[in-house]
């Protein structure tokens, strides 16, 4: 249910019945036009009236049927908060929020094992324990990369660091070019942009590569186990082969259980 934008008078009618002619049982056109803005007048006059004598009642306009519900109140509060935060931060409006919601759904439908999608979610939410994040949370003495000494960040760890660049250099040149030229500062928008600009097959490859690079960094920094870029690339190739990514339009990845136990072994090693 929508509300009028504004009233022209300081003391508008309080009841709907005041806007209806008792004689003809139709809208009092002159009163409606004198009370509301033209855009509202057109909508109000287009509402059919009941011919029965039904008393007025209060209606909750956030529900189609007019009845209050806790769910609709919660959704209203969340939407109001998001609008205010977007306005204060000069961020996107409702239409952008809907586009982001569609992007999230697209991301969760990416045909990869759930743990790969969870990694992408953690990346988008800045919950990967890169040194800059850990330093900000007072969990690390330095915000610098544990491998090259440069200031760490999600983008440095997964794209800019020498060890990461060496892996991307072994990938398809077109994919590598998109990774390098996509300069969104926020991880979430960076992922969404890549997802929109790539085929499903290529995005699956990127997702697996990001996770593999992260795994190799963890082993090198925390366990002093160093893996060559060629070994990481070979792992990625085997992983993708096991997922049986089909080429062409509407490609899909077979469900994990259909791809056999070897994929589960890969995941167990990758995420250990």
C-alpha positions in Angstrom: 0.0 0.0 0.0 1.4 3.4 -1.0 0.9 6.6 0.9 0.4 10.1 -0.7 3.6 12.1 -1.2 2.2 15.2 0.5 -0.9 17.2 1.2 -1.7 20.7 0.0 -3.6 21.7 3.1 -2.5 22.0 6.7 -5.5 20.2 8.0 -6.3 17.4 5.5 -9.2 14.9 6.1 -8.3 12.2 8.6 -10.7 9.6 7.3 -11.2 8.1 3.9 -15.0 8.6 4.3 -14.5 12.4 4.3 -13.2 12.1 0.7 -16.3 10.2 -0.5 -19.6 11.9 -1.5 -22.4 10.5 0.6 -24.8 11.2 -2.2 -23.2 9.5 -5.2 -20.9 7.1 -3.3 -18.0 8.3 -5.4 -14.8 10.2 -4.7 -15.3 13.9 -4.0 -13.2 14.9 -6.9 -12.9 18.6 -6.0 -11.9 17.8 -2.4 -9.4 15.2 -3.5 -7.8 17.7 -6.0 -7.7 20.4 -3.3 -6.0 18.1 -0.8 -3.5 16.1 -2.7 -0.8 16.6 -5.3 -1.7 15.8 -9.0 0.3 12.6 -9.0 -1.6 11.3 -6.0 -5.0 12.6 -7.2 -4.7 10.4 -10.3 -4.0 7.3 -8.2 -6.7 8.0 -5.6 -9.4 8.7 -8.2 -8.5 5.4 -9.9 -9.2 3.3 -6.8 -12.7 1.7 -7.1 -15.0 2.2 -4.2 -17.0 -0.5 -2.4 -20.7 0.0 -2.7 -21.3 -1.5 0.7 -21.3 0.5 3.9 -18.0 -0.6 5.4 -16.5 1.3 8.3 -13.0 2.8 8.1 -10.1 0.8 9.7 -6.4 1.3 10.3 -4.2 -0.5 7.7 -0.4 -1.3 7.8 0.8 -0.1 4.4 3.9 -2.4 4.5 1.7 -5.4 3.9 -0.6 -5.9 0.9 -3.5 -7.1 3.0 -3.1 -4.2 5.5 -2.4 -6.3 8.6 0.7 -5.8 10.7 3.3 -8.5 10.9 6.7 -8.7 12.7 8.4 -9.8 9.5 7.2 -6.7 7.5 8.2 -4.4 10.4 11.7 -5.9 10.4 12.0 -5.6 6.6 10.8 -2.0 6.9 13.4 -1.1 9.6 16.2 -2.8 7.6 15.2 -1.0 4.4 15.0 2.3 6.2 18.5 1.8 7.8 20.0 0.9 4.4 18.5 3.9 2.7 19.8 6.2 5.5 23.3 4.7 5.4 23.4 5.0 1.6 22.3 8.6 1.8 24.9 9.5 4.6 27.7 7.7 2.7 26.5 8.9 -0.7 26.2 5.3 -1.7 23.8 3.5 -4.1 20.0 3.8 -3.8 17.3 1.1 -3.8 17.8 0.2 -7.4 21.5 -0.5 -6.8 20.6 -2.5 -3.7 18.3 -4.7 -5.9 21.1 -5.1 -8.4 23.5 -6.1 -5.6 20.9 -8.7 -4.3 20.8 -10.2 -7.8 24.6 -10.3 -7.9 24.6 -12.2 -4.6 22.1 -14.7 -5.9 24.3 -15.2 -9.0 27.4 -15.7 -6.8 25.7 -18.3 -4.6 24.6 -20.2 -7.8 28.1 -20.5 -9.1 28.6 -24.2 -9.7 31.5 -24.8 -7.4 31.8 -26.8 -4.1 30.2 -24.9 -1.2 33.6 -24.3 0.4 34.8 -22.3 -2.6 31.7 -20.2 -2.5 32.2 -19.6 1.2 35.8 -18.4 0.5 34.3 -15.9 -2.0 31.8 -14.8 0.6 34.6 -14.3 3.2 36.6 -12.4 0.6 33.7 -10.0 -0.1 33.1 -9.4 3.6 36.8 -8.6 4.4 37.0 -11.6 6.8 40.1 -13.1 5.2 42.9 -12.8 7.8 45.3 -10.6 5.7 47.9 -8.8 7.8 46.2 -5.4 7.3 42.9 -6.8 8.7 44.7 -8.5 11.6 46.7 -5.3 12.4 43.5 -3.3 12.4 42.0 -5.8 14.9 45.2 -5.7 17.0 46.0 -9.3 16.2 49.2 -8.6 14.3 52.2 -6.3 14.9 52.5 -5.3 11.2 50.1 -4.7 8.3 52.8 -5.8 5.9 52.8 -8.9 3.7 54.5 -11.9 5.2 56.1 -12.8 1.9 57.3 -9.6 0.2 57.1 -6.9 2.9 54.7 -4.6 1.0 51.5 -3.4 2.8 49.1 -6.3 2.8 45.4 -6.3 1.7 43.0 -8.7 0.0 44.1 -7.4 -3.4 47.8 -7.5 -2.6 47.5 -11.1 -1.3 45.5 -12.5 -4.2 46.7 -10.4 -7.1 49.6 -8.0 -6.5 52.1 -10.0 -4.5 54.9 -11.5 -6.5 53.9 -15.1 -5.6 50.3 -14.3 -6.7 51.3 -12.6 -9.9 53.5 -15.6 -10.9 50.4 -17.9 -10.7 48.2 -15.5 -12.7 51.0 -15.2 -15.3 50.5 -18.9 -16.1 46.7 -18.5 -16.7 44.9 -17.6 -19.9 46.0 -14.2 -21.1 42.5 -12.8 -21.4 41.6 -13.8 -17.8 44.8 -12.4 -16.5 44.1 -9.1 -18.3 40.7 -8.9 -16.7 42.1 -9.6 -13.2 44.7 -6.9 -13.6 42.4 -4.2 -15.2 39.5 -4.7 -12.9 40.3 -2.0 -10.3 37.3 -1.9 -8.0 38.6 -1.0 -4.6 36.2 -3.1 -2.7 36.4 -6.9 -2.8 32.7 -7.4 -3.2 32.4 -5.1 -6.2 35.6 -6.5 -7.7 34.0 -10.0 -7.6 30.7 -8.8 -8.9 32.4 -7.0 -11.8 34.4 -10.1 -12.7 31.3 -12.3 -12.5 29.4 -9.9 -14.9 32.2 -9.7 -17.4 33.2 -13.3 -17.6 31.6 -16.6 -18.7 30.6 -19.0 -16.0 33.5 -21.3 -16.9 36.1 -18.5 -16.6 34.6 -17.2 -13.3 34.8 -20.8 -11.8 38.5 -20.9 -12.9 39.1 -17.5 -11.2 37.3 -18.6 -8.0 39.4 -21.8 -7.7 42.6 -19.8 -8.5 41.9 -17.3 -5.8 41.4 -20.1 -3.2 44.5 -21.9 -4.4 46.6 -18.8 -4.1 45.3 -18.2 -0.6 46.1 -21.8 0.4 49.6 -21.5 -1.0 50.2 -18.2 0.9 49.0 -19.8 4.2 51.3 -22.7 3.8 54.3 -20.5 3.0 53.7 -17.9 5.8 52.5 -20.1 8.6 54.2 -23.5 7.9 57.2 -22.4 5.8 56.1 -24.8 3.1 56.7 -23.1 -0.3 54.9 -24.2 -3.4 56.1 -23.2 -6.8 53.7 -21.2 -9.1 53.8 -24.2 -11.5 52.7 -26.6 -8.8 49.8 -24.3 -7.8 48.8 -23.9 -11.5 48.9 -27.7 -11.9 46.7 -28.1 -8.8 44.2 -25.7 -10.3 44.2 -27.5 -13.6 43.5 -30.8 -11.9 40.8 -29.3 -9.7 39.0 -27.8 -12.7 39.3 -31.1 -14.6 37.8 -33.0 -11.7 34.9 -30.5 -11.6 34.2 -31.4 -15.3 33.4 -27.9 -16.4 31.6 -28.1 -19.7 32.3 -25.7 -22.5 29.8 -23.6 -24.4 26.5 -21.9 -23.4 24.8 -22.8 -20.2 27.8 -24.7 -18.9 27.5 -26.4 -15.6 29.7 -28.1 -13.0 28.6 -31.6 -12.0 27.5 -31.9 -8.4 30.3 -32.8 -6.0 29.1 -36.3 -5.4 28.9 -37.0 -9.1 32.5 -35.9 -9.7 33.8 -38.6 -7.4 35.8 -38.7 -4.2 38.9 -37.2 -5.7 37.4 -33.7 -5.6 36.6 -34.2 -1.9 40.2 -35.2 -1.4 41.3 -32.0 -3.2 39.1 -29.9 -0.9 40.3 -31.6 2.2 43.9 -30.9 1.3 43.2 -27.4 0.1 41.3 -26.3 3.2 43.3 -28.2 5.8 
